[in-house]
């Protein structure tokens, strides 16, 4: 198989994953120290591109990576994750890294169907965007999650906005977060 039909690429600190949406197939290369490519290699990096098997709720429609974690969005609106979880960034309710889990691929705990996932290559935070809300998990030592309190969150928490907004994309780094979208009402006009 070739990688000629890749629709999405996402890069973490020293690894990358690739998605072919038509075939719902994922490949990865690079570091796998925290099992961020969802397969155990005892910390040995993938020296070449290899397929990653992700079982879940149907076809994978979107991928995202953060510093040392990976996220997979399925066509049923559910997400799964794997990799480093020292700040709760896998969004599954604990702080246990994938290499320490019996099953390294975990379910993300969001009550709504997810339409997009946002993070960034130096980030230990992640954002799950639904039709009406944004949910965040992970590192929050500088208010990166957009919530009123400091402290990492292992369960996704809802990000509250001053006005009704529609968010398309979120990108984060180790120290800040930006969101792209628009206001639905006229509270800022």
C-alpha positions in Angstrom: 0.0 0.0 0.0 1.1 3.5 -0.7 0.5 6.8 1.2 -0.8 8.5 -2.0 -4.4 8.9 -0.7 -3.6 10.7 2.6 -6.2 13.3 3.6 -4.8 14.4 6.9 -1.4 14.6 8.6 -0.9 15.6 12.2 2.5 16.0 13.9 3.4 15.7 17.6 6.7 16.5 19.2 8.7 13.9 17.3 6.2 11.7 15.5 3.5 12.0 12.9 0.3 10.2 12.0 -1.5 10.1 8.6 -5.1 9.4 7.7 -6.7 8.0 4.5 -10.4 8.9 5.2 -11.8 6.8 2.3 -10.3 3.6 3.7 -10.3 4.7 7.3 -6.7 3.7 7.7 -4.0 5.4 9.8 -0.2 5.2 9.6 2.4 6.6 11.9 6.2 7.2 12.1 8.7 8.5 14.7 8.7 8.4 18.5 6.5 6.0 20.3 8.0 6.5 23.8 4.5 6.9 25.4 2.7 4.6 23.0 1.4 7.7 21.2 1.1 5.6 18.1 -1.2 3.2 20.0 1.1 0.2 19.7 3.6 -1.2 22.1 7.2 -1.0 20.9 8.9 -0.7 24.3 9.7 2.9 23.6 11.4 2.1 20.3 10.5 4.6 17.6 8.9 3.6 14.3 11.9 3.9 11.9 9.6 3.9 8.9 5.9 4.5 8.2 3.7 1.7 9.4 -0.1 1.1 9.7 -1.7 1.7 13.1 -4.8 -0.4 13.9 -7.4 1.6 15.8 -10.6 -0.2 16.7 -13.6 1.9 17.6 -16.9 3.2 16.6 -16.8 2.9 12.8 -14.7 4.9 10.3 -12.0 7.3 11.4 -12.9 10.8 10.0 -10.3 13.0 11.7 -6.9 12.7 13.5 -5.1 15.0 15.9 -1.9 14.9 17.8 -0.5 16.8 20.8 3.0 16.8 22.2 3.1 13.0 22.9 -0.6 11.9 22.5 -2.8 11.0 19.5 -6.6 11.3 19.0 -9.0 9.6 16.6 -12.5 10.8 15.8 -15.0 8.3 14.5 -18.0 8.9 12.2 -20.3 8.2 15.2 -19.0 11.3 17.0 -16.9 9.4 19.6 -13.2 9.7 20.1 -10.4 7.5 21.2 -6.9 8.5 22.3 -3.5 7.0 23.3 -0.1 8.2 24.5 1.2 10.3 27.3 -1.4 11.2 29.9 0.5 12.9 32.7 -1.8 16.0 32.6 -5.0 14.1 31.9 -4.7 15.0 28.2 -6.2 11.7 27.0 -9.5 12.8 28.4 -10.4 9.5 29.8 -10.7 10.4 33.5 -7.2 9.4 34.8 -3.5 10.4 34.6 -2.2 7.0 33.4 0.0 6.8 30.3 -0.9 4.3 27.6 2.2 2.2 28.1 0.9 1.5 31.6 -2.7 0.6 30.5 -3.9 -2.9 29.8 -5.6 -1.5 26.7 -3.5 1.4 25.4 -6.3 3.0 23.4 -8.9 4.7 25.6 -12.3 6.2 25.1 -12.6 10.0 25.5 -15.3 10.9 28.0 -17.4 13.6 26.3 -21.2 13.6 26.7 -21.9 15.0 23.2 -21.0 13.9 19.7 -17.6 15.4 18.7 -17.2 17.0 15.3 -13.5 18.1 15.5 -10.5 17.8 17.8 -7.9 20.5 18.4 -4.5 20.5 19.9 -0.9 21.3 18.8 2.6 19.7 18.6 3.9 21.3 21.8 0.6 21.1 23.7 -0.4 18.8 26.6 -4.0 20.1 26.3 -6.8 18.9 23.9 -10.1 20.4 22.8 -13.2 18.4 21.7 -15.5 20.5 19.6 -19.2 19.5 19.4 -22.0 21.2 17.4 -22.7 23.6 20.3 -19.9 23.3 22.8 -16.1 23.0 23.3 -14.7 20.5 25.9 -11.1 20.6 27.1 -8.8 18.3 29.0 -5.1 18.3 30.0 -2.6 20.8 31.1 -4.0 24.0 32.5 -1.2 25.8 34.4 -1.7 29.0 32.5 -5.5 28.9 31.8 -4.8 27.1 28.4 -8.2 25.3 28.7 -10.1 28.5 28.8 -11.7 27.9 32.2 -11.7 30.0 35.3 -9.4 27.8 37.5 -5.8 26.6 37.3 -5.1 22.9 37.4 -5.0 20.0 34.9 -8.2 18.2 34.0 -8.3 14.5 33.4 -12.0 14.6 32.4 -13.1 17.0 29.6 -14.7 20.1 31.0 -16.9 22.5 29.2 -15.3 25.8 28.1 -17.8 28.6 28.8 -18.0 31.6 26.5 -19.3 35.0 27.2 -21.6 34.8 24.2 -23.0 32.1 22.0 -20.3 31.1 19.6 -19.6 28.6 16.8 -16.1 27.2 17.0 -14.5 25.6 13.9 -10.9 25.0 15.0 -8.8 25.2 18.2 -5.0 25.2 18.2 -3.0 25.1 21.4 0.7 25.2 22.5 2.3 24.6 25.8 1.3 28.1 27.0 -1.7 29.4 25.1 -4.7 28.5 23.0 -6.5 30.1 20.0 -9.9 29.3 18.6 -11.4 30.2 15.2 -15.1 30.7 14.9 -17.8 33.4 15.1 -20.4 34.9 17.4 -23.9 33.6 16.9 -25.6 36.5 18.7 -24.8 40.2 18.7 -23.4 40.6 22.2 -20.1 42.0 20.9 -21.4 44.2 18.1 
